């Protein structure tokens, strides 16, 4: 079994999103406490707790869509790759690129005190995932999708400007 780059990207990105989502679902009050020393004295309202859980649920949903939409987890009996593979790859890589950009902006001016190291680490991780996603989109080696619509029964030979015996045989038939 060979692993394609898009499959590695989908599993890595889904794993990272799951690692981010599980603490937000289980302990939504912990998210505010990681922002800095002054944030630990703040209390979280019920609306903020609900929003943190909603973000965690959205990240789990995005992870599932990413794995199913790229075809890493096949949902059909015949094992065909879905047509949504490339759009899902592009959209998810763009999502991680935007997350990396926003994390770097936040790291330059961290909220509620602190040095912002957690935002720098998040920016590096999101940027690496985005780069791998764009790379797997550009250099995908999905062999069974290459020339899938071409007719292989006809020979692809011509005779210009030289005489080609195979082409003459094909024209005669």
N, C-alpha and C positions, 0 to 999 in steps of 0.2 A: 504494500500500500504506500503510495507516494503522497506526500503532503504538499499541496500547492501553497504559494505565499499568501494567497487570499484566505485560505483556511487557517493558516497560522495567525494572520492578522485578526480574523474574526474571533478565534478562541482567546487570543491575548487581550483584545479589546473588551470582549465580553467578561473575561475574568477580572480585568481591572475595574469595569463598571460594577461588577458584583461585589468586589472588595469595598468599593465606595458606598454601595447601596445598603449592604447588610447593617453596618453600624447606624446609619441614618434611620432605618426602619426599627431597629431594636432600641437604640438609645438616642432619640432625636435631640435631647438636651446636651449631649456631648459635643455636637458640631460647633456650637457657639463657644464652648470652653477651649477649643483648640486654636482660637484666633489670637490669643495673647493674654497677658496677665490681667489687664483691665476687664476683659470679657468674662472672666471667671466670676466676677462680682455681680454681673448682670443676671437677671432672671429671664427665663424664656416664657413668652406668653403661649396660650393655647393655640393661637393662630400660627405662630412661628413653629410650634411643634408639629402641627398638622402640615404645614408647608414643607418641613424637613422630611416628614414621612412620604409626602407626595413626590418629592424629588427622588427619594430612594426607590419608590415604586416605578417612577419614570425611567430611572437608570436600569432597573431590572428588565423592564419592558424593552428598552433600547437594546440591551444585551441579547435578549431573545430574538428580536427582529433582525439583529445583525447576524446571528448564527444561522437562522433559518433563511433569511433573504439572500445570503451569499451562497447558499447551497452546502455549507459545511455540515449541517444536520439535514439530511434529505427527508422530505416529507412525502415523496411520491414513491410508488412501488417500483417503477422502472429505473429509478436512480438518475434521472435526467437533471441537469443543472438548471436552476430557474433563470428566466430572462432578466430578473431584477438584480443579478449579481453585481454588475458594474455600477449601476446607479446607487445601490446600497453601499458599496465600497466608497464611492465618491462622497456621498452625503455623510457617512460616518467619519471618514478621514477629515472632511471639512469641519465637522463637529469638534473633533479633537484638536484641530488647528485653532479654532476659535477659543476653545477652552484654554489652550496653552497661551494664547495672546492675552486673554482676560486674567489669567493667573499671574502672568508677568507684570501686567499693569497693577494688579493688586499688591504684588511683592514690592513694587517701588514705593508705594504708600500704604502700608498695612493698616487695616482698621483696628481700633481699640488697642493700640500699642503693640509691642512685640517687634521682632526683627523681620518677620515675613519669610523665614526660611521654608515653612511648609508650602507657601505659595510658589517659591522658586522650584522646589522639588516637584510640585504638581505641574508646573510649566514644563519642566524637563521631561517628565513622564508622558504628558499629553503630547508634547512636540515629537517625541520619539515614536509614539504610536501613530500620530498623523503622518510622519515621514514614511514609516513602514507601510501605511495604508496607501499613500500616493505611489510609492515604489511598486507595491504589488499590483496596483491598478495599471501602471505604465508598463511593467515588465512581466505581466501575467503569462504563465506558460500552460494555459489550459488547452492541451493538445487536441482534445476532441471537438473543440469549437472552431479550430482552424479549418477553413475550406469545407465547412459542413454543407453548404448549399451548392457546391460545384458538382458537375457531372463528370465522373472519372472514367466513363466508358469511351469518351472521345480522346484521341491523342492530341496533345497540345504542341504540335510542331508546325513550323512554317517553312517556306522554301525561299523567301526573299532574303538576301540577294544571292544566296547559293542554292544549288540544286540539293533537294533533300528527298531521299528515297522513301522514307517513312511518310512524308507528307504526300507524295505521289500515290502511295498505296492507300492512304486514308481518303484521298479525293476520288480514287477509282472505285472505292466501295460505296 
